[in-house]
Amino acid sequence: AIGPGLSKDKGNEVLKQSFELLLNRAQPGDCVEFYNAPQLTKLASVVVPAGSARERANSREFAAKFGALKKTLTEPSAGDPRLAGQLRVPQLLDMVAKTCQPNQRTTLVLVGSPLFITAHPNKVAFNMESGLTPGDGMVICSSSTSLFGTAERKGQLSGMALHWLTPSDGWATSEMHRSAVLRFWTVFAGEQGAALATFSSDTGAVFDRAVRGEDRPLMSAKAD
């Protein structure tokens, strides 16, 4: 799931790792889907065929499927620069929960900013700007009270592993802020049954951990 507006270098890194996954690392029969996260639209969907990397690349399953993905990753965003890399994580995870089959093993790679920012007038109060991080009360309450409320989302992502690739390490105002944001998303995911297993700006490391199926939470944290 990709937040548009990445730098050209980061976009090319993600594109390279995506094709490495599809051509060499995914198992035959794996379903790999790419989404524009804020728009909640599918960019490409592939059921990985058997065969070598060359055979996969030349297969009908791969033919003419990646134009929208390449554009999202490599072309600059024309919108508000404050919204670059936005993932709309609460809405995104709701969509993923609805589309996954029960007991289906799912790994979700998030590519974008860990700071929720929106220009929507009814939601700007939830913006994580100037070092602000939502408290646990905003997580354990109802979604009708808080954008991050999980009272109605309990267990909807049971068993899912999340691997978060941030555009850079420059988003945090301090190490304390970095730790607070990591803890917040760990609690938010955990209340829904998911594990935030990776949180890094290292593209290769994030994809590697996702492919290896790492699913233990990076941090031990529960709502207080």
N, C-alpha and C positions, 0 to 999 in steps of 0.2 A: 504494500500500500504506500503510495508515493505522494508526498506533499510537493506540488510544482513550485518552481522558482529556485531550484538548487543552483549552485554555481556550475559552470560548464565542466570544470574538473571533477567535481563530485558526481554530477550526472553521468559523465563518461565512465567513472569508476563503477557506479551502480549498474550501468548497461553492460559493462564487461563482465562483472560478476554474475549478472542475470543469465547471460549466454553461457558462461562457464557452468552454471547450475544446470541449465537446460540440456546442454550438449554432452557434458561429461559426468556430472555428479548426481543428477536425479535418477531414480530407478524407473525402468519401463512401467508404465501404468500410472505413475504419479500425475496428479492434476496440479498444474502450476498456473495461478491466476495473478494478473497485475491490475491494480486499481488506481485511479485518480482519487486520492483519499477525500479531499474536501468536496468534490462533486459526487462522490459515491458511485462513480461510473467505471465499468470494466474496460481496461485498455487492451487486454489480450488474455486468451485462455488456451492452454495447451495440455493435452494428455500426452505425456512423454512416450515416444515410440521406442521400440527396441533398436539395437544396432549401434554402430560406431558414431562418433561425433559427426563425421561427414555424412553418414547415412541419415542421421537425425536432421541435420541441417538441410538436406535435400528432400526430406519427406514432405508429403502433402500436408501433414499436420502442422508443419512450421511455415508453410508458404504464405507470404503476404500478410502475416499476422502482427507484425511488430512496428508498423508505421506510427501509430498513436503513442506507443510506449517510447519510441525514440524521440518523438517530438516533445513529450512531457518531460523527459529527462535532459534533453540537450538544448531546448529553446528557452530563452529567458521569459519570465512571467511579465505580462504587461500591467498587472494590477498593483495594488498598494504594496510597497516593499515590506511593510510591517507584517504582511500576511504570507510572505514567502516561506515555503516549507510547512505550511499549516496542514494538519492531518484531521482535524475535527474528530479527535479520538473517541469521545463518547458515542457520537452518531455512527462512526465507522465500526466500532465494536458491536453495536446493536445490529448493524447490517450483517456483519460476519456471523453473529450468533444465529440469525434467521436463515442464512444460506447454508450453513454447515449441517450435515446429517448427524443424527444422534450417534454417539460413540465413534465418530470419525476422527482420526488423528489429524490435527491441524496445527501447522506452524505458521505464524504470522510475522513477517518482517515489516517493520514500520520504518519508512525513510523520510525523516523530516524533523521539524523543530519540536523539542520537548516542552516548549512554553506555549500554552493555549492563548491565542490572540484572535479576536474577532472584531469586526466593525459593526455587527448587528446591534442595533440600539437596545434590544431587550436582553442582550447577553454580555455586554461590555463589562458589567460588574464582575464577571468571572475571569477577566483577563489576568494573565500571570505576568504583569509588567512590573518593572522597578523592584524586582526581587520578591514579589508577592507569590505565595504558594497557598493553595486551598488547605484548610484544616480538615481533620478527620470528620468533624460534624457535617461537612459538606459532602462527604462520601457516604456515610451510613444512613443519611436521610433519604426521603423520597425524591425521585427525579422530577416531581412536580414542584419541589422546593428548591432544588439545586441542579444545575446542569450536570454535575458529577454525582448525583444521588444514585445509590445502588440498591435501595430497598426492594425495587421491583426487578433488579437484574441479578439477583443471587443465583449463582451456579450456571448462568447462561453460557459461560465460556469454559466449562469444566474440562480440565485436562489440557487446555491450549497453552502453548509456549509462545511468548512474545519476544522478539529480538529487535531492539530499537537502534537504528543507525541515525545519529544526529549529524547535521551538516558540518559541524565543527565543534570544538570545545569552548568556543568563545561566548556561548549563550549565558553562562552562569556569571553572577556578580561576585561570587566567592565560593570557596569550598563548602561552606555551611549551606549556601543556597543550592549548590549542586546536590548535596546530600539530601536536602529537604525535598527537592523535586523528584529525585530518584525514589525516596520513601513514599511520596504522594502517589506516584504512578504504580508503585509496588502494591500499596494498599488498595488503590482503585481496581487494579487487575485482580488482586487476590480476593476481594469481596465478590468477584464474578466467577471465581474458580480458576482463573488463569495465573500463570507464573511469568513475571518479567525476568527472563533468563539472561538477557544481554542488554547493555546500555552503553554505547561507545560510538566514537566518530571514525573508528577504524573499519573501513568498508570490508576488507578481506576477512578480518576477524569476526565481524557480525555474520557474514554469509557462511563462514566456516562453522561457527557454532550452530547456526540454524540447520545446516545440512547434516551435521553430526547428531542432531536431535537433542541438544542440551535443553533440559526442561526444569532444572532446579532454579528457584528464585535467586536472583543475584544478591538480594538483601532480605534479611529476616525482619519482617515488619507486619504488624496487624493494627487494625483500627483501635485507638484508645478512646 
